[in-house]
């Protein structure tokens, strides 16, 4: 209103002198110049405010805006990540680490939807955990974990917590994992949820541990089933062994002492051997062994030997044609009761007694990498 009154006053004042014959053209030009100076002074001193853009210059009746020009320049120079084409953005996300994807998922809803896609996390899951997540037993354990989480969510909702129950019982990323210290609510059956559950130690999965109980002499060159969970602080695992009576636990297990279950057979069941007719002297094998009927089986490493009737000459050896097979465990001294055992090639079942233990299913080792792992665990001196 003040601007309007000042403008009217100045126009009336100038109009009055425009009809006067005594005023000179120089005075009119000075009056117009003074009018523009007055408006600029009022704008600079904030004595007048109005809702439309501030005036920059008044020339020939055209009004321009510095603000509008700056906004246009800003829009031209700034490029938002979300404005990129989907293909380009997808390529960027594929290059991110798990930490980067987790951080990006907290930027916005759209980025969360993109960064939690299964195909982005599948590569990270296989790269770090693929060697330990092989076999039906692991998949069954993960499905049971999913079902448990879903039941917890339903119970929380039924208790009046609503969706807040998802946060209290869902996958929360712990600070010690160093990916994200904020809670992220995910579908419990997503691959990202699987990855985060493994990293945080919330998911214990079945695996087998070489030389259990820190290389106890009674378990050298053996591999036993266990439930293991990861500790990101030490980059190691904790194992809970299945045992008769009180379960046994072991911590600080390194990656090289773990493997995925060799077979999907329960550690309490006899593995059906399909390689007996293919066993020759010098072949490497693993065999199920347990101390008594109440204990679970472990897998023990050995090499097929020659029968007593054979002199070991490869040119004349007929051991592979015999109905019996000599199994040797060369980590034990000659004369040790654990050194060798003979089994029936055609009708092999669990054999043994309470004194020497029970030998069961056999699997031949065809992969040279598996053989090298066993040789790397060889004791420094023969066992009794």
Order of alpha helices (4+ residues) and beta strands (2+ residues): alpha-alpha-beta-beta-alpha-alpha-alpha-alpha-alpha-alpha-alpha-alpha-beta-alpha-beta-beta-beta-beta-beta-beta-beta-beta-beta-beta-alpha
